[in-house]
């Protein structure tokens, strides 16, 4: 897989101990991965990463992941976190705390 650059509209900075990695998922879709720079026993020193989300380069839209291979719903970058593009399900009080 080819490693690419983050889209210009991607506003998040990686959390401490993490970095982003971009790969081509499909012809016009990028997969954005969040790489963990910690040592995990189960990975035998290999890279550990989780899917952050997807970016459609033609439509200029971000999408949440269903899993690492399946593109989910469209999301606004302002409604995502540095850890994931998955939308948060917050009740009324939680919305106040995260605002």
Secondary structure, DSSP 8 states (H G I E B T S, - for coil): --EE---TT------TTEEEEEEEEETTEEEEEEEE-S--GGGTT--EEEEEEEEETTTTEEEEESSSS-EEEEE-GGG--SS--S-----HHHHHHH-
